[in-house]
């Protein structure tokens, strides 16, 4: 039974994840202002204080747990995805990259690195569960009790997806930092 329910949740999570990715990309078209972008950048740097992997996971898991809230979960997660895109848009501007170049690059990173797919699938599972809980609260109270029983398994799958994503993301960040430290300085001849 639980495998069948998880399969249905996954079928709903995939289109939800695609919508969240589209919201993030749309947000990149409306970049944050410099002050707000710098503030968020400073907050993200603090993730490394507990260990990069743990910081990324705990941040993402807290967001996913919030997205589980019936009725509010999709709204909260939509806002987070859109605002993440705005932050990416700000980073693009800081690097001198227009949105038409940033969007394909962001999509490529999400898909090719794998961690973005895992994270968005975890968020999609959380939103899917929020939608399911909301529906059962409004229309099918008899099914709500069964849904609450499988909720820990769904949270476990969300946590696993986000943990795997965090491990890959942290490894990529560390690899890029090592490459940057080992690269010879370049001289700009403009």
C-alpha positions as CSV (number, residue, x, y, z in Angstrom):
1,X,0.0,0.0,0.0
2,X,2.7,2.5,1.0
3,X,4.6,1.9,-2.2
4,X,1.5,2.6,-4.3
5,X,0.8,5.8,-2.4
6,X,4.4,6.9,-2.7
7,X,4.3,6.2,-6.5
8,X,1.2,8.4,-6.8
9,X,2.9,11.2,-4.8
10,X,5.9,11.0,-7.1
11,X,3.7,11.3,-10.1
12,X,2.3,14.5,-8.7
13,X,5.7,15.7,-7.5
14,X,7.2,15.7,-11.0
15,X,4.9,18.3,-12.5
16,X,5.0,20.3,-9.2
17,X,8.8,20.2,-9.4
18,X,8.7,21.5,-13.0
19,X,6.4,24.3,-11.9
20,X,8.8,25.2,-9.1
21,X,11.7,25.3,-11.5
22,X,9.7,27.5,-13.9
23,X,8.9,29.9,-11.0
24,X,12.6,30.0,-10.1
25,X,13.6,30.8,-13.6
26,X,10.8,33.5,-13.9
27,X,12.2,35.0,-10.6
28,X,15.6,35.4,-12.2
29,X,14.1,37.9,-14.7
30,X,13.4,40.2,-11.7
31,X,16.7,40.3,-9.8
32,X,17.0,41.4,-6.2
33,X,18.4,44.8,-5.4
34,X,22.0,45.0,-4.4
35,X,21.4,45.4,-0.6
36,X,18.9,42.5,-0.5
37,X,21.1,40.3,-2.6
38,X,24.2,40.9,-0.4
39,X,22.2,40.2,2.7
40,X,21.0,36.9,1.4
41,X,24.6,36.1,0.2
42,X,25.8,36.7,3.7
43,X,23.2,34.4,5.2
44,X,24.1,31.6,2.7
45,X,27.8,31.9,3.7
46,X,26.7,31.1,7.3
47,X,25.6,27.7,6.1
48,X,29.2,26.6,6.1
49,X,29.6,27.2,9.8
50,X,28.0,23.8,10.7
51,X,29.6,22.0,7.9
52,X,28.5,22.8,4.3
53,X,26.6,19.5,3.8
54,X,24.7,19.9,7.1
55,X,24.0,23.6,6.5
56,X,22.6,23.0,3.0
57,X,20.6,20.0,4.1
58,X,19.1,21.7,7.2
59,X,18.2,24.8,5.2
60,X,16.5,22.8,2.5
61,X,14.8,20.5,4.9
62,X,13.4,23.3,6.9
63,X,11.9,24.8,3.7
64,X,10.5,21.4,2.7
65,X,8.9,20.9,6.1
66,X,7.3,24.3,5.9
67,X,6.0,23.4,2.4
68,X,4.2,20.4,3.9
69,X,1.7,22.7,5.6
70,X,-1.8,22.1,4.3
71,X,-3.2,24.9,2.2
72,X,-0.2,27.2,2.7
73,X,2.6,24.8,1.5
74,X,2.3,25.5,-2.2
75,X,2.1,29.2,-1.7
76,X,5.2,29.2,0.6
77,X,7.2,27.0,-1.7
78,X,6.2,29.0,-4.8
79,X,7.4,32.1,-3.0
80,X,10.7,30.5,-2.0
81,X,11.3,29.2,-5.6
82,X,10.5,32.6,-7.1
83,X,12.7,34.4,-4.6
84,X,15.5,32.0,-5.1
85,X,15.3,32.9,-8.8
86,X,15.5,36.6,-7.9
87,X,18.7,35.9,-6.0
88,X,20.1,34.0,-8.9
89,X,19.2,36.9,-11.1
90,X,21.1,39.2,-8.8
91,X,24.1,36.9,-8.9
92,X,23.9,37.0,-12.7
93,X,23.9,40.8,-12.8
94,X,26.8,40.8,-10.4
95,X,28.7,38.6,-12.9
96,X,27.6,40.7,-15.8
97,X,25.4,38.0,-17.2
98,X,22.0,39.0,-18.7
99,X,18.9,36.8,-17.9
100,X,18.8,35.3,-21.4
101,X,22.2,33.7,-20.6
102,X,21.6,33.0,-17.0
103,X,18.4,31.0,-17.5
104,X,19.9,28.3,-19.8
105,X,22.9,28.1,-17.5
106,X,20.8,27.6,-14.4
107,X,18.7,25.0,-16.2
108,X,21.8,23.2,-17.3
109,X,23.2,23.2,-13.7
110,X,19.9,21.9,-12.3
111,X,19.7,19.0,-14.7
112,X,23.3,18.0,-15.3
113,X,24.6,18.2,-11.7
114,X,21.7,16.1,-10.4
115,X,21.5,17.9,-7.1
116,X,19.0,20.4,-8.4
117,X,16.8,17.6,-9.6
118,X,17.0,15.9,-6.3
119,X,16.2,19.1,-4.4
120,X,13.4,20.1,-6.6
121,X,11.9,16.6,-6.4
122,X,12.1,16.8,-2.6
123,X,10.3,20.1,-2.7
124,X,7.8,18.8,-5.2
125,X,7.1,15.8,-2.9
126,X,6.5,18.2,0.0
127,X,4.1,20.4,-2.0
128,X,2.3,17.3,-3.4
129,X,1.8,16.1,0.2
130,X,0.5,19.5,1.2
131,X,-2.0,19.4,-1.7
132,X,-3.1,15.9,-0.7
133,X,-3.5,16.8,2.9
134,X,-5.5,19.9,2.0
135,X,-7.8,17.8,-0.3
136,X,-8.4,15.2,2.4
137,X,-9.1,17.8,5.0
138,X,-11.7,19.4,2.7
139,X,-13.2,16.4,0.8
140,X,-12.1,13.1,2.2
141,X,-11.7,13.2,6.0
142,X,-11.9,9.4,6.1
143,X,-8.7,9.1,4.1
144,X,-6.9,11.8,6.2
145,X,-6.1,9.3,9.0
146,X,-4.3,6.9,6.6
147,X,-2.4,9.8,5.1
148,X,-1.2,11.0,8.4
149,X,0.1,7.4,9.1
150,X,2.2,7.4,5.9
151,X,3.4,11.0,6.5
152,X,6.6,9.9,8.3
153,X,7.6,7.8,5.3
154,X,7.0,10.7,2.9
155,X,9.0,13.0,5.2
156,X,11.8,10.4,5.2
157,X,11.8,10.3,1.4
158,X,11.9,14.1,1.2
159,X,14.8,14.1,3.7
160,X,16.7,11.4,1.7
161,X,16.2,13.4,-1.6
162,X,17.4,16.6,0.1
163,X,20.3,14.9,1.8
164,X,21.6,13.4,-1.4
165,X,21.2,16.8,-3.1
166,X,23.0,18.5,-0.3
167,X,25.9,16.0,-0.5
168,X,26.3,16.5,-4.2
169,X,25.9,20.3,-4.0
170,X,28.5,20.6,-1.2
171,X,30.9,18.3,-3.1
172,X,30.6,20.5,-6.2
173,X,31.0,23.7,-4.2
174,X,34.2,22.3,-2.6
175,X,35.5,21.1,-5.9
176,X,35.0,24.6,-7.5
177,X,36.6,26.3,-4.5
178,X,39.6,24.0,-4.8
179,X,39.9,24.6,-8.5
180,X,39.7,28.4,-7.9
181,X,42.5,28.2,-5.3
182,X,44.7,26.2,-7.6
183,X,44.1,28.2,-10.7
184,X,46.9,30.6,-11.7
185,X,45.9,34.2,-11.5
186,X,45.0,35.7,-14.8
187,X,45.9,39.2,-16.0
188,X,43.1,41.1,-17.6
189,X,44.3,42.9,-20.8
190,X,41.3,44.9,-21.8
